[in-house]
Amino acid sequence: MNKLVLLLFSCFCFHSLQAQPVKFELADYTVLAKKPAGPLHGISGIEYISSKKQWHLASDRGNYFILDSIRNIRDFEKKQDLAVTKKTGYWFEAIRFDPRFSTFLYAVENEYKPNKDTNDTTTYVGYYDSFPPAYLIPPMHLPADNKGIEAVAVTDSGAVWIAPEAGWQGETEVGNDTIHFWKFDRKNSGYGKAVPYTYVIDRSGCPLSTTEKRGGISEIIAIQENQLLVLERCFDEKASKKIKAKLWQVSVNGSHLKKGQAPAFDFNDNFPIVVDNLEGMSWWPNENGKRELLLVTDDNPGLNNNQRTQLILLKEK
């Protein structure tokens, strides 16, 4: 009987730990110089590789940057001219590194229609175990204008979660708020088949916007095997002319991803600056027991848009 009671108590404690809400507060922020000063512009993906103590940043116009000796968020601007810079040709929207299998994963979003910059109208997720790269999601046409794949997360087991920005084909319209994330379990020789999980996206944030009324998921990151942080944001071009953004903790509940009762962080709730186009996030390395999360904004192409790259550090309460 005592063993049964202990087992039930252990299960209860484990369930309570799993369901424990995660909340964040602002730790620090910095704003980089306007274009054309410095190279760190158009950043859409960010990842920290702990084994090398390196930060990797990628842009949605093919630029890739590697920085080391970063001790605080202001070092990114101070040391950006020392970054290893590569021209890749990939229009990155997310980058992730799986340290267990030494796998590099990336999401790409090209244009919805051919234009002067590119004739490629596909979005996809690829990965490198060795050369050549393989696809987790092969190239497909964007399901809606500027709404491809922007979000990838990797768990400790090597499982990969992928979220479309506003839904897959047939899921993107405002009348439909249920979309699907896909999970790929890691196998030693590659990945298993996609397992779908439903998710209710917020389409109410920017209802008057001609381009952002669908809402959007710009990044996800793993908390643990069956929990994610989901960054939702849209540009309220008609009303406030500001980005609206919230960070949600979601947990697996059967075949559904269930949101917490309240956001893990609301970027429009007494935030000290007007937050810009939040695109990438990565865990910040620390050893004090409390997690910290670094987010980066995309200042978009062009020299006349007055946008600047922002780095925002959140700490767990």
C-alpha positions as a Python dict, from the first residue, in 0.01 Angstrom:
ca = {
    (1, 'M'): (0, 0, 0),
    (2, 'N'): (280, 242, 92),
    (3, 'K'): (444, 179, -247),
    (4, 'L'): (114, 252, -424),
    (5, 'V'): (68, 578, -233),
    (6, 'L'): (425, 678, -312),
    (7, 'L'): (374, 599, -681),
    (8, 'L'): (52, 801, -696),
    (9, 'F'): (218, 1092, -515),
    (10, 'S'): (513, 1081, -756),
    (11, 'C'): (276, 1085, -1055),
    (12, 'F'): (88, 1379, -907),
    (13, 'C'): (410, 1573, -850),
    (14, 'F'): (530, 1498, -1203),
    (15, 'H'): (198, 1612, -1350),
    (16, 'S'): (210, 1930, -1143),
    (17, 'L'): (565, 1997, -1263),
    (18, 'Q'): (460, 1944, -1623),
    (19, 'A'): (169, 2186, -1585),
    (20, 'Q'): (364, 2454, -1399),
    (21, 'P'): (310, 2783, -1583),
    (22, 'V'): (616, 2963, -1715),
    (23, 'K'): (623, 3343, -1688),
    (24, 'F'): (886, 3590, -1801),
    (25, 'E'): (980, 3947, -1723),
    (26, 'L'): (1204, 4192, -1903),
    (27, 'A'): (1573, 4161, -1812),
    (28, 'D'): (1735, 4391, -2069),
    (29, 'Y'): (1711, 4527, -2422),
    (30, 'T'): (1923, 4712, -2673),
    (31, 'V'): (1865, 4869, -3014),
    (32, 'L'): (2129, 4850, -3287),
    (33, 'A'): (2221, 5133, -3522),
    (34, 'K'): (2010, 5200, -3830),
    (35, 'K'): (2108, 5067, -4170),
    (36, 'P'): (2357, 5084, -4333),
    (37, 'A'): (2570, 5085, -4013),
    (38, 'G'): (2687, 4735, -3923),
    (39, 'P'): (2595, 4402, -4084),
    (40, 'L'): (2326, 4271, -3845),
    (41, 'H'): (2011, 4354, -4041),
    (42, 'G'): (1716, 4149, -4155),
    (43, 'I'): (1777, 3890, -3882),
    (44, 'S'): (1508, 3623, -3882),
    (45, 'G'): (1677, 3330, -3707),
    (46, 'I'): (1902, 3298, -3403),
    (47, 'E'): (2057, 3002, -3221),
    (48, 'Y'): (2319, 2949, -2950),
    (49, 'I'): (2553, 2651, -2992),
    (50, 'S'): (2678, 2577, -2643),
    (51, 'S'): (2957, 2334, -2739),
    (52, 'K'): (3127, 2613, -2935),
    (53, 'K'): (2998, 2906, -2726),
    (54, 'Q'): (2885, 3062, -3052),
    (55, 'W'): (2585, 3265, -3154),
    (56, 'H'): (2452, 3201, -3504),
    (57, 'L'): (2225, 3459, -3669),
    (58, 'A'): (2064, 3432, -4011),
    (59, 'S'): (1882, 3679, -4231),
    (60, 'D'): (1593, 3633, -4471),
    (61, 'R'): (1810, 3758, -4757),
    (62, 'G'): (2084, 3496, -4743),
    (63, 'N'): (2330, 3636, -4486),
    (64, 'Y'): (2465, 3420, -4204),
    (65, 'F'): (2669, 3543, -3906),
    (66, 'I'): (2871, 3361, -3638),
    (67, 'L'): (2981, 3548, -3325),
    (68, 'D'): (3168, 3436, -3016),
    (69, 'S'): (3280, 3605, -2692),
    (70, 'I'): (2929, 3742, -2639),
    (71, 'R'): (2884, 3813, -2268),
    (72, 'N'): (2588, 4052, -2277),
    (73, 'I'): (2342, 4164, -2541),
    (74, 'R'): (2532, 4487, -2614),
    (75, 'D'): (2827, 4281, -2733),
    (76, 'F'): (2633, 4195, -3048),
    (77, 'E'): (2664, 4552, -3172),
    (78, 'K'): (3016, 4603, -3036),
    (79, 'K'): (3148, 4288, -3203),
    (80, 'Q'): (2930, 4264, -3514),
    (81, 'D'): (3210, 4372, -3745),
    (82, 'L'): (3416, 4076, -3613),
    (83, 'A'): (3148, 3823, -3704),
    (84, 'V'): (3222, 3541, -3945),
    (85, 'T'): (2992, 3634, -4232),
    (86, 'K'): (2868, 3400, -4503),
    (87, 'K'): (2654, 3458, -4811),
    (88, 'T'): (2435, 3151, -4843),
    (89, 'G'): (2158, 3235, -5086),
    (90, 'Y'): (1901, 3090, -4842),
    (91, 'W'): (1621, 3316, -4724),
    (92, 'F'): (1630, 3189, -4367),
    (93, 'E'): (1335, 3226, -4130),
    (94, 'A'): (1454, 2991, -3854),
    (95, 'I'): (1774, 2806, -3765),
    (96, 'R'): (1821, 2534, -3503),
    (97, 'F'): (2106, 2305, -3393),
    (98, 'D'): (2047, 1963, -3238),
    (99, 'P'): (2355, 1894, -3022),
    (100, 'R'): (2268, 1530, -2958),
    (101, 'F'): (2286, 1436, -3327),
    (102, 'S'): (2496, 1733, -3452),
    (103, 'T'): (2218, 1826, -3691),
    (104, 'F'): (2164, 2174, -3832),
    (105, 'L'): (1803, 2256, -3925),
    (106, 'Y'): (1666, 2557, -4107),
    (107, 'A'): (1340, 2697, -4241),
    (108, 'V'): (1326, 2899, -4562),
    (109, 'E'): (1052, 3129, -4687),
    (110, 'N'): (1081, 3276, -5035),
    (111, 'E'): (832, 3507, -5208),
    (112, 'Y'): (465, 3442, -5275),
    (113, 'K'): (502, 3571, -5631),
    (114, 'P'): (815, 3603, -5849),
    (115, 'N'): (976, 3946, -5834),
    (116, 'K'): (1303, 4123, -5912),
    (117, 'D'): (1477, 3956, -5615),
    (118, 'T'): (1380, 3593, -5676),
    (119, 'N'): (1168, 3361, -5886),
    (120, 'D'): (1148, 3108, -5603),
    (121, 'T'): (800, 3093, -5449),
    (122, 'T'): (856, 2803, -5208),
    (123, 'T'): (886, 2748, -4835),
    (124, 'Y'): (1046, 2441, -4675),
    (125, 'V'): (1247, 2293, -4386),
    (126, 'G'): (1583, 2128, -4448),
    (127, 'Y'): (1854, 1972, -4235),
    (128, 'Y'): (2219, 1869, -4250),
    (129, 'D'): (2351, 1552, -4090),
    (130, 'S'): (2604, 1526, -4367),
    (131, 'F'): (2618, 1654, -4722),
    (132, 'P'): (2392, 1684, -4917),
    (133, 'P'): (2110, 1833, -4708),
    (134, 'A'): (1776, 1658, -4680),
    (135, 'Y'): (1422, 1787, -4640),
    (136, 'L'): (1190, 1746, -4345),
    (137, 'I'): (929, 1941, -4540),
    (138, 'P'): (1002, 1956, -4915),
    (139, 'P'): (956, 2283, -5103),
    (140, 'M'): (591, 2386, -5138),
    (141, 'H'): (423, 2702, -5256),
    (142, 'L'): (349, 2950, -4980),
    (143, 'P'): (-8, 2893, -4854),
    (144, 'A'): (-67, 3271, -4834),
    (145, 'D'): (122, 3590, -4917),
    (146, 'N'): (423, 3626, -4680),
    (147, 'K'): (296, 3329, -4476),
    (148, 'G'): (533, 3035, -4513),
    (149, 'I'): (724, 2839, -4248),
    (150, 'E'): (898, 3051, -3985),
    (151, 'A'): (915, 2837, -3672),
    (152, 'V'): (1127, 2534, -3575),
    (153, 'A'): (1201, 2386, -3230),
    (154, 'V'): (1420, 2093, -3124),
    (155, 'T'): (1369, 1899, -2801),
    (156, 'D'): (1636, 1725, -2591),
    (157, 'S'): (1552, 1391, -2755),
    (158, 'G'): (1608, 1538, -3102),
    (159, 'A'): (1239, 1559, -3193),
    (160, 'V'): (1158, 1850, -3422),
    (161, 'W'): (845, 2067, -3402),
    (162, 'I'): (749, 2279, -3703),
    (163, 'A'): (481, 2547, -3714),
    (164, 'P'): (352, 2730, -4023),
    (165, 'E'): (324, 3105, -3983),
    (166, 'A'): (-52, 3116, -4039),
    (167, 'G'): (-148, 2757, -4125),
    (168, 'W'): (-85, 2510, -4404),
    (169, 'Q'): (-268, 2517, -4736),
    (170, 'G'): (-641, 2551, -4669),
    (171, 'E'): (-590, 2664, -4306),
    (172, 'T'): (-489, 3028, -4342),
    (173, 'E'): (-816, 3217, -4370),
    (174, 'V'): (-960, 3427, -4088),
    (175, 'G'): (-1269, 3211, -4048),
    (176, 'N'): (-1050, 2918, -3947),
    (177, 'D'): (-852, 2949, -3625),
    (178, 'T'): (-738, 2585, -3595),
    (179, 'I'): (-407, 2509, -3762),
    (180, 'H'): (-156, 2225, -3721),
    (181, 'F'): (196, 2192, -3588),
    (182, 'W'): (395, 1891, -3708),
    (183, 'K'): (624, 1685, -3486),
    (184, 'F'): (899, 1463, -3627),
    (185, 'D'): (1052, 1213, -3383),
    (186, 'R'): (1423, 1160, -3424),
    (187, 'K'): (1547, 822, -3544),
    (188, 'N'): (1916, 732, -3552),
    (189, 'S'): (1912, 734, -3931),
    (190, 'G'): (1684, 1036, -3972),
    (191, 'Y'): (1330, 1134, -3880),
    (192, 'G'): (998, 957, -3849),
    (193, 'K'): (676, 1061, -4019),
    (194, 'A'): (509, 1389, -3931),
    (195, 'V'): (260, 1370, -3645),
    (196, 'P'): (4, 1656, -3653),
    (197, 'Y'): (-111, 1851, -3346),
    (198, 'T'): (-390, 2107, -3356),
    (199, 'Y'): (-328, 2461, -3233),
    (200, 'V'): (-566, 2754, -3202),
    (201, 'I'): (-402, 3063, -3352),
    (202, 'D'): (-507, 3414, -3254),
    (203, 'R'): (-653, 3588, -3559),
    (204, 'S'): (-805, 3873, -3358),
    (205, 'G'): (-494, 4084, -3300),
    (206, 'C'): (-488, 4290, -3622),
    (207, 'P'): (-833, 4252, -3783),
    (208, 'L'): (-811, 4573, -3989),
    (209, 'S'): (-472, 4494, -4139),
    (210, 'T'): (-474, 4406, -4508),
    (211, 'T'): (-163, 4189, -4474),
    (212, 'E'): (-163, 4070, -4111),
    (213, 'K'): (-526, 3988, -4032),
    (214, 'R'): (-437, 3617, -4042),
    (215, 'G'): (-203, 3659, -3745),
    (216, 'G'): (128, 3482, -3743),
    (217, 'I'): (361, 3247, -3557),
    (218, 'S'): (712, 3380, -3604),
    (219, 'E'): (904, 3137, -3383),
    (220, 'I'): (878, 2845, -3141),
    (221, 'I'): (1124, 2696, -2894),
    (222, 'A'): (1118, 2382, -2680),
    (223, 'I'): (1075, 2409, -2303),
    (224, 'Q'): (1078, 2031, -2268),
    (225, 'E'): (969, 1730, -2473),
    (226, 'N'): (596, 1812, -2471),
    (227, 'Q'): (602, 2186, -2401),
    (228, 'L'): (682, 2477, -2630),
    (229, 'L'): (697, 2853, -2622),
    (230, 'V'): (510, 3000, -2919),
    (231, 'L'): (567, 3358, -3036),
    (232, 'E'): (259, 3504, -3206),
    (233, 'R'): (266, 3849, -3359),
    (234, 'C'): (104, 4070, -3625),
    (235, 'F'): (144, 4425, -3754),
    (236, 'D'): (-155, 4646, -3676),
    (237, 'E'): (-108, 4871, -3978),
    (238, 'K'): (-454, 5033, -3973),
    (239, 'A'): (-512, 5112, -3604),
    (240, 'S'): (-209, 5145, -3377),
    (241, 'K'): (55, 5099, -3650),
    (242, 'K'): (244, 4879, -3404),
    (243, 'I'): (346, 4518, -3372),
    (244, 'K'): (122, 4319, -3139),
    (245, 'A'): (304, 4022, -2990),
    (246, 'K'): (254, 3761, -2718),
    (247, 'L'): (459, 3464, -2601),
    (248, 'W'): (252, 3155, -2516),
    (249, 'Q'): (342, 2842, -2324),
    (250, 'V'): (172, 2543, -2486),
    (251, 'S'): (153, 2181, -2369),
    (252, 'V'): (65, 1858, -2547),
    (253, 'N'): (-286, 1749, -2457),
    (254, 'G'): (-361, 1439, -2663),
    (255, 'S'): (-333, 1552, -3024),
    (256, 'H'): (-379, 1918, -2931),
    (257, 'L'): (-137, 2190, -2817),
    (258, 'K'): (-308, 2369, -2533),
    (259, 'K'): (-223, 2730, -2454),
    (260, 'G'): (-173, 2856, -2100),
    (261, 'Q'): (-452, 3060, -1946),
    (262, 'A'): (-250, 3380, -1991),
    (263, 'P'): (52, 3471, -2205),
    (264, 'A'): (395, 3385, -2069),
    (265, 'F'): (483, 3740, -2177),
    (266, 'D'): (293, 4024, -2346),
    (267, 'F'): (516, 4262, -2541),
    (268, 'N'): (248, 4532, -2544),
    (269, 'D'): (191, 4540, -2169),
    (270, 'N'): (391, 4838, -2036),
    (271, 'F'): (691, 4751, -2252),
    (272, 'P'): (951, 5033, -2238),
    (273, 'I'): (996, 5055, -2617),
    (274, 'V'): (773, 5003, -2920),
    (275, 'V'): (862, 4647, -3006),
    (276, 'D'): (937, 4579, -3371),
    (277, 'N'): (908, 4277, -3600),
    (278, 'L'): (994, 3991, -3361),
    (279, 'E'): (1135, 3704, -3566),
    (280, 'G'): (1382, 3483, -3378),
    (281, 'M'): (1448, 3352, -3028),
    (282, 'S'): (1697, 3131, -2850),
    (283, 'W'): (1775, 3033, -2493),
    (284, 'W'): (2041, 3255, -2340),
    (285, 'P'): (2322, 3061, -2165),
    (286, 'N'): (2320, 3103, -1788),
    (287, 'E'): (2391, 2896, -1482),
    (288, 'N'): (2174, 3054, -1215),
    (289, 'G'): (1884, 2809, -1245),
    (290, 'K'): (1644, 3055, -1407),
    (291, 'R'): (1605, 3044, -1783),
    (292, 'E'): (1660, 3350, -1999),
    (293, 'L'): (1534, 3398, -2353),
    (294, 'L'): (1688, 3621, -2619),
    (295, 'L'): (1466, 3758, -2897),
    (296, 'V'): (1569, 3948, -3208),
    (297, 'T'): (1368, 4165, -3447),
    (298, 'D'): (1392, 4189, -3826),
    (299, 'D'): (1443, 4548, -3943),
    (300, 'N'): (1333, 4452, -4298),
    (301, 'P'): (1495, 4541, -4634),
    (302, 'G'): (1544, 4900, -4748),
    (303, 'L'): (1729, 5200, -4611),
    (304, 'N'): (1429, 5427, -4562),
    (305, 'N'): (1200, 5227, -4332),
    (306, 'N'): (1352, 5368, -4009),
    (307, 'Q'): (1345, 5023, -3845),
    (308, 'R'): (1633, 4902, -3628),
    (309, 'T'): (1736, 4560, -3506),
    (310, 'Q'): (1624, 4509, -3145),
    (311, 'L'): (1761, 4252, -2900),
    (312, 'I'): (1535, 4173, -2606),
    (313, 'L'): (1634, 3953, -2311),
    (314, 'L'): (1360, 3802, -2095),
    (315, 'K'): (1417, 3619, -1768),
    (316, 'E'): (1198, 3358, -1606),
    (317, 'K'): (1013, 3480, -1298),
}
